[in-house]
Amino acid sequence: MSINDQALEPLGDNLRTARKKYFPMDDLQAFALRIGVSRATLQRMEKGDLSVSIGRYYQAAQVLGLEQPFAQLLKPPVSLFDD
């Protein structure tokens, strides 16, 4: 596994943790249905698979009530020297 293949691994771990926290009664199949993906896709998401579109992760974040941090992705930090 190359470093690029591991880039979304923390995102997948966070997704799994949030799923279990906010929907503890859902198994993989139930949560997959809740977010509109297949069970196999959810399994790939929870592994941080780069082949899954970021839109699928956003769908999961919306269901979990965690979509706000997506607005901060790729936002450069503001410095005192910025206009």
PDB file of N, CA, C and O in Angstrom:
ATOM      1  N   MET A   1       0.851  -1.179   0.000  1.00  0.00           N
ATOM      2  CA  MET A   1       0.000   0.000   0.000  1.00  0.00           C
ATOM      3  C   MET A   1       0.893   1.237   0.000  1.00  0.00           C
ATOM      4  O   MET A   1       1.744   1.381   0.877  1.00  0.00           O
ATOM      5  N   SER A   2       0.710   2.126  -0.967  1.00  0.00           N
ATOM      6  CA  SER A   2       1.513   3.340  -1.030  1.00  0.00           C
ATOM      7  C   SER A   2       0.925   4.406  -0.119  1.00  0.00           C
ATOM      8  O   SER A   2      -0.190   4.265   0.383  1.00  0.00           O
ATOM      9  N   ILE A   3       1.683   5.467   0.087  1.00  0.00           N
ATOM     10  CA  ILE A   3       1.209   6.547   0.949  1.00  0.00           C
ATOM     11  C   ILE A   3      -0.087   7.147   0.410  1.00  0.00           C
ATOM     12  O   ILE A   3      -0.953   7.532   1.196  1.00  0.00           O
ATOM     13  N   ASN A   4      -0.242   7.235  -0.922  1.00  0.00           N
ATOM     14  CA  ASN A   4      -1.470   7.766  -1.504  1.00  0.00           C
ATOM     15  C   ASN A   4      -2.672   6.890  -1.185  1.00  0.00           C
ATOM     16  O   ASN A   4      -3.776   7.398  -0.987  1.00  0.00           O
ATOM     17  N   ASP A   5      -2.467   5.594  -1.134  1.00  0.00           N
ATOM     18  CA  ASP A   5      -3.555   4.672  -0.807  1.00  0.00           C
ATOM     19  C   ASP A   5      -4.011   4.828   0.645  1.00  0.00           C
ATOM     20  O   ASP A   5      -5.124   4.435   0.996  1.00  0.00           O
ATOM     21  N   GLN A   6      -3.162   5.391   1.471  1.00  0.00           N
ATOM     22  CA  GLN A   6      -3.483   5.557   2.888  1.00  0.00           C
ATOM     23  C   GLN A   6      -4.017   6.951   3.201  1.00  0.00           C
ATOM     24  O   GLN A   6      -4.315   7.245   4.359  1.00  0.00           O
ATOM     25  N   ALA A   7      -4.144   7.802   2.209  1.00  0.00           N
ATOM     26  CA  ALA A   7      -4.512   9.199   2.437  1.00  0.00           C
ATOM     27  C   ALA A   7      -5.857   9.364   3.124  1.00  0.00           C
ATOM     28  O   ALA A   7      -6.008  10.247   3.968  1.00  0.00           O
ATOM     29  N   LEU A   8      -6.838   8.535   2.783  1.00  0.00           N
ATOM     30  CA  LEU A   8      -8.172   8.677   3.360  1.00  0.00           C
ATOM     31  C   LEU A   8      -8.436   7.691   4.503  1.00  0.00           C
ATOM     32  O   LEU A   8      -9.558   7.597   5.001  1.00  0.00           O
ATOM     33  N   GLU A   9      -7.408   6.970   4.908  1.00  0.00           N
ATOM     34  CA  GLU A   9      -7.591   5.999   5.983  1.00  0.00           C
ATOM     35  C   GLU A   9      -8.156   6.652   7.252  1.00  0.00           C
ATOM     36  O   GLU A   9      -9.080   6.094   7.845  1.00  0.00           O
ATOM     37  N   PRO A  10      -7.640   7.814   7.696  1.00  0.00           N
ATOM     38  CA  PRO A  10      -8.225   8.450   8.884  1.00  0.00           C
ATOM     39  C   PRO A  10      -9.690   8.845   8.672  1.00  0.00           C
ATOM     40  O   PRO A  10     -10.488   8.776   9.607  1.00  0.00           O
ATOM     41  N   LEU A  11     -10.047   9.254   7.462  1.00  0.00           N
ATOM     42  CA  LEU A  11     -11.433   9.596   7.160  1.00  0.00           C
ATOM     43  C   LEU A  11     -12.322   8.366   7.309  1.00  0.00           C
ATOM     44  O   LEU A  11     -13.419   8.449   7.862  1.00  0.00           O
ATOM     45  N   GLY A  12     -11.853   7.240   6.821  1.00  0.00           N
ATOM     46  CA  GLY A  12     -12.595   5.993   6.958  1.00  0.00           C
ATOM     47  C   GLY A  12     -12.752   5.579   8.411  1.00  0.00           C
ATOM     48  O   GLY A  12     -13.821   5.133   8.827  1.00  0.00           O
ATOM     49  N   ASP A  13     -11.682   5.730   9.179  1.00  0.00           N
ATOM     50  CA  ASP A  13     -11.745   5.412  10.607  1.00  0.00           C
ATOM     51  C   ASP A  13     -12.748   6.319  11.320  1.00  0.00           C
ATOM     52  O   ASP A  13     -13.527   5.864  12.158  1.00  0.00           O
ATOM     53  N   ASN A  14     -12.718   7.607  10.976  1.00  0.00           N
ATOM     54  CA  ASN A  14     -13.652   8.563  11.588  1.00  0.00           C
ATOM     55  C   ASN A  14     -15.099   8.221  11.225  1.00  0.00           C
ATOM     56  O   ASN A  14     -15.995   8.318  12.063  1.00  0.00           O
ATOM     57  N   LEU A  15     -15.315   7.826   9.982  1.00  0.00           N
ATOM     58  CA  LEU A  15     -16.654   7.448   9.544  1.00  0.00           C
ATOM     59  C   LEU A  15     -17.166   6.257  10.358  1.00  0.00           C
ATOM     60  O   LEU A  15     -18.299   6.271  10.839  1.00  0.00           O
ATOM     61  N   ARG A  16     -16.346   5.250  10.509  1.00  0.00           N
ATOM     62  CA  ARG A  16     -16.735   4.055  11.268  1.00  0.00           C
ATOM     63  C   ARG A  16     -17.057   4.433  12.716  1.00  0.00           C
ATOM     64  O   ARG A  16     -18.064   3.986  13.265  1.00  0.00           O
ATOM     65  N   THR A  17     -16.212   5.248  13.328  1.00  0.00           N
ATOM     66  CA  THR A  17     -16.430   5.673  14.712  1.00  0.00           C
ATOM     67  C   THR A  17     -17.734   6.456  14.850  1.00  0.00           C
ATOM     68  O   THR A  17     -18.509   6.218  15.777  1.00  0.00           O
ATOM     69  N   ALA A  18     -17.976   7.391  13.926  1.00  0.00           N
ATOM     70  CA  ALA A  18     -19.198   8.200  13.974  1.00  0.00           C
ATOM     71  C   ALA A  18     -20.436   7.346  13.737  1.00  0.00           C
ATOM     72  O   ALA A  18     -21.456   7.530  14.401  1.00  0.00           O
ATOM     73  N   ARG A  19     -20.351   6.420  12.803  1.00  0.00           N
ATOM     74  CA  ARG A  19     -21.490   5.521  12.527  1.00  0.00           C
ATOM     75  C   ARG A  19     -21.875   4.762  13.788  1.00  0.00           C
ATOM     76  O   ARG A  19     -23.052   4.676  14.137  1.00  0.00           O
ATOM     77  N   LYS A  20     -20.878   4.214  14.467  1.00  0.00           N
ATOM     78  CA  LYS A  20     -21.145   3.422  15.668  1.00  0.00           C
ATOM     79  C   LYS A  20     -21.647   4.293  16.823  1.00  0.00           C
ATOM     80  O   LYS A  20     -22.427   3.832  17.656  1.00  0.00           O
ATOM     81  N   LYS A  21     -21.200   5.547  16.872  1.00  0.00           N
ATOM     82  CA  LYS A  21     -21.626   6.448  17.940  1.00  0.00           C
ATOM     83  C   LYS A  21     -23.061   6.941  17.726  1.00  0.00           C
ATOM     84  O   LYS A  21     -23.879   6.894  18.645  1.00  0.00           O
ATOM     85  N   TYR A  22     -23.361   7.411  16.515  1.00  0.00           N
ATOM     86  CA  TYR A  22     -24.648   8.046  16.251  1.00  0.00           C
ATOM     87  C   TYR A  22     -25.755   7.072  15.832  1.00  0.00           C
ATOM     88  O   TYR A  22     -26.940   7.368  15.987  1.00  0.00           O
ATOM     89  N   PHE A  23     -25.367   5.925  15.307  1.00  0.00           N
ATOM     90  CA  PHE A  23     -26.341   4.911  14.895  1.00  0.00           C
ATOM     91  C   PHE A  23     -25.893   3.540  15.411  1.00  0.00           C
ATOM     92  O   PHE A  23     -25.607   2.645  14.616  1.00  0.00           O
ATOM     93  N   PRO A  24     -25.829   3.372  16.728  1.00  0.00           N
ATOM     94  CA  PRO A  24     -25.276   2.135  17.289  1.00  0.00           C
ATOM     95  C   PRO A  24     -26.069   0.873  16.953  1.00  0.00           C
ATOM     96  O   PRO A  24     -25.529  -0.231  17.019  1.00  0.00           O
ATOM     97  N   MET A  25     -27.319   1.023  16.599  1.00  0.00           N
ATOM     98  CA  MET A  25     -28.134  -0.142  16.272  1.00  0.00           C
ATOM     99  C   MET A  25     -28.006  -0.548  14.792  1.00  0.00           C
ATOM    100  O   MET A  25     -28.445  -1.632  14.407  1.00  0.00           O
ATOM    101  N   ASP A  26     -27.407   0.318  13.970  1.00  0.00           N
ATOM    102  CA  ASP A  26     -27.243   0.012  12.541  1.00  0.00           C
ATOM    103  C   ASP A  26     -26.068  -0.924  12.316  1.00  0.00           C
ATOM    104  O   ASP A  26     -24.976  -0.708  12.841  1.00  0.00           O
ATOM    105  N   ASP A  27     -26.304  -1.967  11.530  1.00  0.00           N
ATOM    106  CA  ASP A  27     -25.181  -2.749  11.030  1.00  0.00           C
ATOM    107  C   ASP A  27     -24.734  -2.078   9.731  1.00  0.00           C
ATOM    108  O   ASP A  27     -25.295  -1.055   9.340  1.00  0.00           O
ATOM    109  N   LEU A  28     -23.736  -2.643   9.066  1.00  0.00           N
ATOM    110  CA  LEU A  28     -23.240  -2.038   7.825  1.00  0.00           C
ATOM    111  C   LEU A  28     -24.340  -1.872   6.786  1.00  0.00           C
ATOM    112  O   LEU A  28     -24.441  -0.825   6.146  1.00  0.00           O
ATOM    113  N   GLN A  29     -25.157  -2.895   6.619  1.00  0.00           N
ATOM    114  CA  GLN A  29     -26.224  -2.845   5.619  1.00  0.00           C
ATOM    115  C   GLN A  29     -27.217  -1.731   5.925  1.00  0.00           C
ATOM    116  O   GLN A  29     -27.598  -0.985   5.024  1.00  0.00           O
ATOM    117  N   ALA A  30     -27.638  -1.608   7.166  1.00  0.00           N
ATOM    118  CA  ALA A  30     -28.627  -0.591   7.551  1.00  0.00           C
ATOM    119  C   ALA A  30     -28.074   0.815   7.344  1.00  0.00           C
ATOM    120  O   ALA A  30     -28.776   1.687   6.832  1.00  0.00           O
ATOM    121  N   PHE A  31     -26.831   1.040   7.734  1.00  0.00           N
ATOM    122  CA  PHE A  31     -26.264   2.376   7.560  1.00  0.00           C
ATOM    123  C   PHE A  31     -26.008   2.672   6.086  1.00  0.00           C
ATOM    124  O   PHE A  31     -26.177   3.808   5.642  1.00  0.00           O
ATOM    125  N   ALA A  32     -25.606   1.670   5.336  1.00  0.00           N
ATOM    126  CA  ALA A  32     -25.409   1.844   3.893  1.00  0.00           C
ATOM    127  C   ALA A  32     -26.713   2.309   3.240  1.00  0.00           C
ATOM    128  O   ALA A  32     -26.704   3.231   2.424  1.00  0.00           O
ATOM    129  N   LEU A  33     -27.823   1.679   3.592  1.00  0.00           N
ATOM    130  CA  LEU A  33     -29.125   2.093   3.072  1.00  0.00           C
ATOM    131  C   LEU A  33     -29.456   3.523   3.501  1.00  0.00           C
ATOM    132  O   LEU A  33     -29.999   4.302   2.718  1.00  0.00           O
ATOM    133  N   ARG A  34     -29.130   3.855   4.728  1.00  0.00           N
ATOM    134  CA  ARG A  34     -29.398   5.181   5.275  1.00  0.00           C
ATOM    135  C   ARG A  34     -28.677   6.271   4.466  1.00  0.00           C
ATOM    136  O   ARG A  34     -29.221   7.355   4.260  1.00  0.00           O
ATOM    137  N   ILE A  35     -27.452   5.977   4.009  1.00  0.00           N
ATOM    138  CA  ILE A  35     -26.689   6.986   3.262  1.00  0.00           C
ATOM    139  C   ILE A  35     -26.773   6.800   1.743  1.00  0.00           C
ATOM    140  O   ILE A  35     -26.183   7.574   0.989  1.00  0.00           O
ATOM    141  N   GLY A  36     -27.496   5.790   1.302  1.00  0.00           N
ATOM    142  CA  GLY A  36     -27.729   5.611  -0.121  1.00  0.00           C
ATOM    143  C   GLY A  36     -26.607   4.984  -0.915  1.00  0.00           C
ATOM    144  O   GLY A  36     -26.405   5.303  -2.086  1.00  0.00           O
ATOM    145  N   VAL A  37     -25.869   4.079  -0.262  1.00  0.00           N
ATOM    146  CA  VAL A  37     -24.802   3.352  -0.962  1.00  0.00           C
ATOM    147  C   VAL A  37     -24.966   1.863  -0.693  1.00  0.00           C
ATOM    148  O   VAL A  37     -25.763   1.460   0.154  1.00  0.00           O
ATOM    149  N   SER A  38     -24.212   1.057  -1.416  1.00  0.00           N
ATOM    150  CA  SER A  38     -24.241  -0.381  -1.159  1.00  0.00           C
ATOM    151  C   SER A  38     -23.394  -0.705   0.072  1.00  0.00           C
ATOM    152  O   SER A  38     -22.568   0.097   0.509  1.00  0.00           O
ATOM    153  N   ARG A  39     -23.618  -1.875   0.607  1.00  0.00           N
ATOM    154  CA  ARG A  39     -22.823  -2.330   1.752  1.00  0.00           C
ATOM    155  C   ARG A  39     -21.341  -2.391   1.380  1.00  0.00           C
ATOM    156  O   ARG A  39     -20.478  -2.015   2.173  1.00  0.00           O
ATOM    157  N   ALA A  40     -21.058  -2.864   0.174  1.00  0.00           N
ATOM    158  CA  ALA A  40     -19.672  -2.964  -0.283  1.00  0.00           C
ATOM    159  C   ALA A  40     -19.020  -1.581  -0.367  1.00  0.00           C
ATOM    160  O   ALA A  40     -17.850  -1.418  -0.020  1.00  0.00           O
ATOM    161  N   THR A  41     -19.787  -0.586  -0.833  1.00  0.00           N
ATOM    162  CA  THR A  41     -19.242   0.776  -0.916  1.00  0.00           C
ATOM    163  C   THR A  41     -18.956   1.315   0.478  1.00  0.00           C
ATOM    164  O   THR A  41     -17.917   1.936   0.700  1.00  0.00           O
ATOM    165  N   LEU A  42     -19.865   1.086   1.415  1.00  0.00           N
ATOM    166  CA  LEU A  42     -19.631   1.534   2.789  1.00  0.00           C
ATOM    167  C   LEU A  42     -18.393   0.861   3.375  1.00  0.00           C
ATOM    168  O   LEU A  42     -17.613   1.505   4.077  1.00  0.00           O
ATOM    169  N   GLN A  43     -18.210  -0.406   3.099  1.00  0.00           N
ATOM    170  CA  GLN A  43     -17.011  -1.095   3.582  1.00  0.00           C
ATOM    171  C   GLN A  43     -15.754  -0.436   3.015  1.00  0.00           C
ATOM    172  O   GLN A  43     -14.772  -0.241   3.731  1.00  0.00           O
ATOM    173  N   ARG A  44     -15.789  -0.094   1.731  1.00  0.00           N
ATOM    174  CA  ARG A  44     -14.640   0.586   1.116  1.00  0.00           C
ATOM    175  C   ARG A  44     -14.439   1.961   1.735  1.00  0.00           C
ATOM    176  O   ARG A  44     -13.305   2.379   1.968  1.00  0.00           O
ATOM    177  N   MET A  45     -15.533   2.665   2.002  1.00  0.00           N
ATOM    178  CA  MET A  45     -15.431   3.992   2.626  1.00  0.00           C
ATOM    179  C   MET A  45     -14.771   3.899   3.995  1.00  0.00           C
ATOM    180  O   MET A  45     -13.924   4.723   4.338  1.00  0.00           O
ATOM    181  N   GLU A  46     -15.158   2.903   4.770  1.00  0.00           N
ATOM    182  CA  GLU A  46     -14.606   2.756   6.113  1.00  0.00           C
ATOM    183  C   GLU A  46     -13.156   2.305   6.101  1.00  0.00           C
ATOM    184  O   GLU A  46     -12.487   2.342   7.133  1.00  0.00           O
ATOM    185  N   LYS A  47     -12.669   1.885   4.955  1.00  0.00           N
ATOM    186  CA  LYS A  47     -11.252   1.571   4.786  1.00  0.00           C
ATOM    187  C   LYS A  47     -10.492   2.774   4.218  1.00  0.00           C
ATOM    188  O   LYS A  47      -9.265   2.752   4.128  1.00  0.00           O
ATOM    189  N   GLY A  48     -11.235   3.833   3.832  1.00  0.00           N
ATOM    190  CA  GLY A  48     -10.596   5.004   3.243  1.00  0.00           C
ATOM    191  C   GLY A  48     -10.205   4.788   1.798  1.00  0.00           C
ATOM    192  O   GLY A  48      -9.228   5.371   1.328  1.00  0.00           O
ATOM    193  N   ASP A  49     -10.945   3.966   1.092  1.00  0.00           N
ATOM    194  CA  ASP A  49     -10.659   3.635  -0.304  1.00  0.00           C
ATOM    195  C   ASP A  49     -10.759   4.882  -1.181  1.00  0.00           C
ATOM    196  O   ASP A  49     -11.782   5.567  -1.189  1.00  0.00           O
ATOM    197  N   LEU A  50      -9.688   5.166  -1.916  1.00  0.00           N
ATOM    198  CA  LEU A  50      -9.633   6.340  -2.788  1.00  0.00           C
ATOM    199  C   LEU A  50     -10.567   6.247  -3.991  1.00  0.00           C
ATOM    200  O   LEU A  50     -10.814   7.255  -4.653  1.00  0.00           O
ATOM    201  N   SER A  51     -11.089   5.058  -4.286  1.00  0.00           N
ATOM    202  CA  SER A  51     -11.965   4.921  -5.448  1.00  0.00           C
ATOM    203  C   SER A  51     -13.383   5.420  -5.170  1.00  0.00           C
ATOM    204  O   SER A  51     -14.171   5.588  -6.101  1.00  0.00           O
ATOM    205  N   VAL A  52     -13.714   5.658  -3.905  1.00  0.00           N
ATOM    206  CA  VAL A  52     -15.043   6.158  -3.543  1.00  0.00           C
ATOM    207  C   VAL A  52     -15.027   7.677  -3.643  1.00  0.00           C
ATOM    208  O   VAL A  52     -14.125   8.330  -3.119  1.00  0.00           O
ATOM    209  N   SER A  53     -16.024   8.235  -4.316  1.00  0.00           N
ATOM    210  CA  SER A  53     -16.040   9.687  -4.517  1.00  0.00           C
ATOM    211  C   SER A  53     -16.234  10.427  -3.200  1.00  0.00           C
ATOM    212  O   SER A  53     -16.858   9.913  -2.271  1.00  0.00           O
ATOM    213  N   ILE A  54     -15.699  11.621  -3.132  1.00  0.00           N
ATOM    214  CA  ILE A  54     -15.838  12.450  -1.942  1.00  0.00           C
ATOM    215  C   ILE A  54     -17.310  12.781  -1.692  1.00  0.00           C
ATOM    216  O   ILE A  54     -17.704  13.048  -0.557  1.00  0.00           O
ATOM    217  N   GLY A  55     -18.114  12.765  -2.746  1.00  0.00           N
ATOM    218  CA  GLY A  55     -19.544  13.009  -2.597  1.00  0.00           C
ATOM    219  C   GLY A  55     -20.216  11.961  -1.732  1.00  0.00           C
ATOM    220  O   GLY A  55     -21.156  12.271  -1.000  1.00  0.00           O
ATOM    221  N   ARG A  56     -19.750  10.737  -1.804  1.00  0.00           N
ATOM    222  CA  ARG A  56     -20.307   9.667  -0.967  1.00  0.00           C
ATOM    223  C   ARG A  56     -19.964   9.918   0.508  1.00  0.00           C
ATOM    224  O   ARG A  56     -20.791   9.715   1.397  1.00  0.00           O
ATOM    225  N   TYR A  57     -18.728  10.364   0.742  1.00  0.00           N
ATOM    226  CA  TYR A  57     -18.342  10.696   2.115  1.00  0.00           C
ATOM    227  C   TYR A  57     -19.180  11.873   2.624  1.00  0.00           C
ATOM    228  O   TYR A  57     -19.553  11.909   3.797  1.00  0.00           O
ATOM    229  N   TYR A  58     -19.473  12.831   1.745  1.00  0.00           N
ATOM    230  CA  TYR A  58     -20.296  13.972   2.137  1.00  0.00           C
ATOM    231  C   TYR A  58     -21.711  13.521   2.491  1.00  0.00           C
ATOM    232  O   TYR A  58     -22.294  14.006   3.461  1.00  0.00           O
ATOM    233  N   GLN A  59     -22.265  12.592   1.707  1.00  0.00           N
ATOM    234  CA  GLN A  59     -23.589  12.043   2.014  1.00  0.00           C
ATOM    235  C   GLN A  59     -23.607  11.451   3.417  1.00  0.00           C
ATOM    236  O   GLN A  59     -24.543  11.682   4.183  1.00  0.00           O
ATOM    237  N   ALA A  60     -22.582  10.694   3.747  1.00  0.00           N
ATOM    238  CA  ALA A  60     -22.494  10.089   5.077  1.00  0.00           C
ATOM    239  C   ALA A  60     -22.390  11.175   6.142  1.00  0.00           C
ATOM    240  O   ALA A  60     -23.029  11.088   7.190  1.00  0.00           O
ATOM    241  N   ALA A  61     -21.582  12.196   5.870  1.00  0.00           N
ATOM    242  CA  ALA A  61     -21.422  13.287   6.833  1.00  0.00           C
ATOM    243  C   ALA A  61     -22.748  14.002   7.079  1.00  0.00           C
ATOM    244  O   ALA A  61     -23.048  14.378   8.212  1.00  0.00           O
ATOM    245  N   GLN A  62     -23.541  14.189   6.031  1.00  0.00           N
ATOM    246  CA  GLN A  62     -24.850  14.830   6.186  1.00  0.00           C
ATOM    247  C   GLN A  62     -25.759  14.009   7.094  1.00  0.00           C
ATOM    248  O   GLN A  62     -26.396  14.551   7.997  1.00  0.00           O
ATOM    249  N   VAL A  63     -25.818  12.727   6.859  1.00  0.00           N
ATOM    250  CA  VAL A  63     -26.668  11.851   7.669  1.00  0.00           C
ATOM    251  C   VAL A  63     -26.209  11.871   9.129  1.00  0.00           C
ATOM    252  O   VAL A  63     -27.026  11.809  10.047  1.00  0.00           O
ATOM    253  N   LEU A  64     -24.905  11.959   9.329  1.00  0.00           N
ATOM    254  CA  LEU A  64     -24.350  11.971  10.671  1.00  0.00           C
ATOM    255  C   LEU A  64     -24.400  13.359  11.319  1.00  0.00           C
ATOM    256  O   LEU A  64     -24.091  13.505  12.502  1.00  0.00           O
ATOM    257  N   GLY A  65     -24.787  14.370  10.547  1.00  0.00           N
ATOM    258  CA  GLY A  65     -24.806  15.738  11.067  1.00  0.00           C
ATOM    259  C   GLY A  65     -23.426  16.339  11.186  1.00  0.00           C
ATOM    260  O   GLY A  65     -23.198  17.230  12.004  1.00  0.00           O
ATOM    261  N   LEU A  66     -22.498  15.855  10.368  1.00  0.00           N
ATOM    262  CA  LEU A  66     -21.106  16.291  10.440  1.00  0.00           C
ATOM    263  C   LEU A  66     -20.629  16.952   9.148  1.00  0.00           C
ATOM    264  O   LEU A  66     -19.436  16.934   8.845  1.00  0.00           O
ATOM    265  N   GLU A  67     -21.559  17.538   8.381  1.00  0.00           N
ATOM    266  CA  GLU A  67     -21.171  18.098   7.082  1.00  0.00           C
ATOM    267  C   GLU A  67     -20.440  19.430   7.174  1.00  0.00           C
ATOM    268  O   GLU A  67     -19.750  19.802   6.226  1.00  0.00           O
ATOM    269  N   GLN A  68     -20.562  20.156   8.268  1.00  0.00           N
ATOM    270  CA  GLN A  68     -19.936  21.470   8.386  1.00  0.00           C
ATOM    271  C   GLN A  68     -18.424  21.455   8.136  1.00  0.00           C
ATOM    272  O   GLN A  68     -17.928  22.352   7.454  1.00  0.00           O
ATOM    273  N   PRO A  69     -17.676  20.488   8.651  1.00  0.00           N
ATOM    274  CA  PRO A  69     -16.234  20.490   8.396  1.00  0.00           C
ATOM    275  C   PRO A  69     -15.856  20.397   6.912  1.00  0.00           C
ATOM    276  O   PRO A  69     -14.749  20.784   6.539  1.00  0.00           O
ATOM    277  N   PHE A  70     -16.750  19.894   6.070  1.00  0.00           N
ATOM    278  CA  PHE A  70     -16.437  19.823   4.639  1.00  0.00           C
ATOM    279  C   PHE A  70     -16.217  21.206   4.048  1.00  0.00           C
ATOM    280  O   PHE A  70     -15.456  21.350   3.092  1.00  0.00           O
ATOM    281  N   ALA A  71     -16.863  22.218   4.595  1.00  0.00           N
ATOM    282  CA  ALA A  71     -16.685  23.588   4.102  1.00  0.00           C
ATOM    283  C   ALA A  71     -15.253  24.073   4.338  1.00  0.00           C
ATOM    284  O   ALA A  71     -14.807  25.019   3.690  1.00  0.00           O
ATOM    285  N   GLN A  72     -14.545  23.442   5.245  1.00  0.00           N
ATOM    286  CA  GLN A  72     -13.181  23.854   5.574  1.00  0.00           C
ATOM    287  C   GLN A  72     -12.109  23.106   4.772  1.00  0.00           C
ATOM    288  O   GLN A  72     -10.932  23.462   4.822  1.00  0.00           O
ATOM    289  N   LEU A  73     -12.519  22.074   4.038  1.00  0.00           N
ATOM    290  CA  LEU A  73     -11.546  21.321   3.241  1.00  0.00           C
ATOM    291  C   LEU A  73     -10.884  22.226   2.206  1.00  0.00           C
ATOM    292  O   LEU A  73     -11.557  22.996   1.521  1.00  0.00           O
ATOM    293  N   LEU A  74      -9.601  22.129   2.101  1.00  0.00           N
ATOM    294  CA  LEU A  74      -8.796  22.853   1.115  1.00  0.00           C
ATOM    295  C   LEU A  74      -8.844  24.367   1.276  1.00  0.00           C
ATOM    296  O   LEU A  74      -8.432  25.097   0.375  1.00  0.00           O
ATOM    297  N   LYS A  75      -9.336  24.839   2.398  1.00  0.00           N
ATOM    298  CA  LYS A  75      -9.377  26.281   2.654  1.00  0.00           C
ATOM    299  C   LYS A  75      -8.024  26.690   3.215  1.00  0.00           C
ATOM    300  O   LYS A  75      -7.610  26.208   4.269  1.00  0.00           O
ATOM    301  N   PRO A  76      -7.329  27.591   2.498  1.00  0.00           N
ATOM    302  CA  PRO A  76      -6.017  27.991   3.000  1.00  0.00           C
ATOM    303  C   PRO A  76      -6.150  28.830   4.273  1.00  0.00           C
ATOM    304  O   PRO A  76      -7.111  29.583   4.430  1.00  0.00           O
ATOM    305  N   PRO A  77      -5.191  28.695   5.167  1.00  0.00           N
ATOM    306  CA  PRO A  77      -5.257  29.477   6.389  1.00  0.00           C
ATOM    307  C   PRO A  77      -5.069  30.970   6.085  1.00  0.00           C
ATOM    308  O   PRO A  77      -4.387  31.337   5.129  1.00  0.00           O
ATOM    309  N   VAL A  78      -5.670  31.801   6.895  1.00  0.00           N
ATOM    310  CA  VAL A  78      -5.557  33.249   6.741  1.00  0.00           C
ATOM    311  C   VAL A  78      -4.395  33.699   7.627  1.00  0.00           C
ATOM    312  O   VAL A  78      -4.280  33.300   8.785  1.00  0.00           O
ATOM    313  N   SER A  79      -3.530  34.548   7.042  1.00  0.00           N
ATOM    314  CA  SER A  79      -2.422  35.069   7.823  1.00  0.00           C
ATOM    315  C   SER A  79      -2.601  36.563   8.039  1.00  0.00           C
ATOM    316  O   SER A  79      -3.456  37.186   7.410  1.00  0.00           O
ATOM    317  N   LEU A  80      -1.817  37.126   8.903  1.00  0.00           N
ATOM    318  CA  LEU A  80      -1.873  38.563   9.170  1.00  0.00           C
ATOM    319  C   LEU A  80      -1.478  39.395   7.941  1.00  0.00           C
ATOM    320  O   LEU A  80      -1.802  40.579   7.855  1.00  0.00           O
ATOM    321  N   PHE A  81      -0.779  38.765   6.999  1.00  0.00           N
ATOM    322  CA  PHE A  81      -0.293  39.485   5.822  1.00  0.00           C
ATOM    323  C   PHE A  81      -1.226  39.401   4.626  1.00  0.00           C
ATOM    324  O   PHE A  81      -0.940  39.979   3.578  1.00  0.00           O
ATOM    325  N   ASP A  82      -2.343  38.686   4.767  1.00  0.00           N
ATOM    326  CA  ASP A  82      -3.315  38.584   3.672  1.00  0.00           C
ATOM    327  C   ASP A  82      -4.125  39.878   3.591  1.00  0.00           C
ATOM    328  O   ASP A  82      -4.379  40.542   4.597  1.00  0.00           O
ATOM    329  N   ASP A  83      -4.515  40.207   2.384  1.00  0.00           N
ATOM    330  CA  ASP A  83      -5.340  41.422   2.205  1.00  0.00           C
ATOM    331  C   ASP A  83      -6.767  41.157   2.522  1.00  0.00           C
ATOM    332  O   ASP A  83      -7.598  42.060   2.427  1.00  0.00           O
TER     333      ASP A  83
END
